[in-house]
Amino acid sequence: MSRGRRVAKIAGGGLGAAAGLSITAFAGLAGVMWGEGKLAKRRIPISTDAPPTSDGTIWAAPGVSAARPPIHIALAGDSTAAGYGAHRPRDTPAAQFAIGISEVARRPVRITNVAVVGAESKDLPPQIDRLLAHPPELVMIMIGANDVTELTKPSVAVPHLELAVRRLRAAGAQVVVGTCPDLGTVRPIAQPLRAWVRRLSRQMAMAQTVAVVQAGGTTVSLGDLLGPIFASRLEMFAEDRFHPSAAGYAEACRAMLPSALDALGLRTRARSASPFTTRRSKTVEKAAAQAAAHPGSEVRPTDDRPVTAIRADGTWARLRRRRPRRPMPVLTEAATAVEPR
């Protein structure tokens, strides 16, 4: 199904949720949302071009010897992980992650990218099967947007993500998940449909956070971090005004890179940058709710629980709003694409 058709489907779902309104109010809202869905359908073109290839490539930051053994990372998920909207391999999120990690580790980074344009959470199992044939050290997953546009409930979509994280962790891979982005920033979608899409996106992100942390992975909330930036800067979108551009992917990678480096054991010396993050652990449900409402929040599992905690069971998490104490690595034209050996 094309992006436009999916947006039109969301409009229909929003009308169902508004059924409790008065007949007059419902009729008016129905007309508005139906019209907005149709307009968005015409404005958002169908995804046809394949994203630049990043699977199987090796990248080295400036000054890094290509002779050193590479770190193996992987990306899985949907068009965001695949890099749809970028025009060059070096502009894909996979390459940007690889170069940023290479700059800190001073080693090349090899990429396996199994992400598929249009993928939903239910499509993760075959992607994970491929990764488990040669488990990477770190897997970055971006998924959830297509579940929202297909009106798939979190209770149906998220178990697929949780199982994927559990399988990867059992194989020894570290996992960092960029939770569902805020689709309410998509320009062709107008109000009130935009507010309804934003609500669905946040609900999906919260459910994803709880499941991923319970499975032993780490999450980074992308929606609220990128939302204000994307809403105010049109260059963050690709030509279809739905997918991120190279600049948009750079923002997403900048948000997730500190967590990726920590997962690999590469200290970022990042600190908490918001008063709502404390040294105390929280229940994963509370951490998920706060992460969905604050930009760039990282949630990871912890064995520490407050001495005064009433609950003794369940999963506990550590919540941080990441801000590096030094500039994080960014993609540079001097980075080298190394042919796989």
Disulfide bonds with the S-S distance in Angstrom:
none
